[in-house]
């Protein structure tokens, strides 16, 4: 038990330092873990999403509108100009949404929480690395690790992992719970998963 607590102590220190210096770019485990709603659909120039499927959360009862959705549409359109046959007036997206204020949904981490899909390509967001600039502009680049199908499959798989983590964290505090969490982290070693667990065990 002492050894397990020592492991968690080291993990807590590492995760705290890592989060303090966390750059702003797309992280699958973070976007899935922070999202209350994840949808796959089509974003129009007015900032509305026509939902194709709900991947996580409950189906919204009304039309889904993004905060700064019009700006998101323009930003993605400009980023995808090198892609051929961009659909007119709509962009296929996966939106990771953290919460709703009035009738508007807030993407996780702002623009980072909206991934663009065109043809077989996936476009993910990051911000400039100069953190002294308060007006950093987002850029979307074609991701070399995913194509459209593998990205959607990865989102589905990460939702399952995040659900398993939530189930473990809801268990009563005990040595058995700690052992299960350590085993889980050894199997799924994402930095955000590690941070969430260590934060919950402070």
Secondary structure, 3 states (H helix, E strand, C coil): CHHHHHHHHHHHHHHHHHHHCCCCECCHHHHHHHCCEEEEEEEECCCEEEEEEEEECCCCCCCEEECCHHHHHHHHHHHCCCCCCCCCCEEEEEEEEEEEECCEEEECCHHHHEEEEECCEEEEEEECCCCCCCCCCEEEEECCCCCHHHHHHHHHHHHHHHHHHHHHHCCCCCHHHHHHHHHHHHHCCCHHHHHHHHHHCC
